[in-house]
């Protein structure tokens, strides 16, 4: 698992971590699971996303994301670099972006950490743009982890290719004194 760190200043410094999960998680299996979920549940959840996406508890409806969730929890634990916390996914949703789909500027400030995994993304797929100027171009197998308060957006897709992502909100709970020994 490789990691790339970026610093963003907005008005506080924030670390955005990019992990390569190829070889750890099969992006084609995740993309197929998302498309299967979309076929079984064609109604999109309502939010700031223009495009189809699940509710925020997709991981409660299927075990197709279990391996990915374990990898995400390990990566976020590595990103915060603190063994005193239990890191756990509390929300998980999948999204399929097609031409003209995107997500308005927003944050997930009701949680501690957020992440997005790209199961499918062509070279011309819309990027993930953060306040502070960081732009991350998605690639299959890429996981981007960041503090939930950090504003981000996805510009509208300009081409007909699908961009398939699974997003997460995580809690980081302080372990008991005994568990930290």
Secondary structure, DSSP 8 states (H G I E B T S, - for coil): -EEEEEEEESSSEEEEEEEE-BTTB-HHHHHHHHHHHHHH--S---SSEESEE--TBGGGT-STTHHHHHHHHHHHHHHHT-TTEEEEEEEEEEEEE-TT-EEEEE--TTSSEEEEEEEE--TTS--EEETTS-EE---TTEEEEEETTS-EEE----SS--EEEEEEEEEEEE--TGGG-
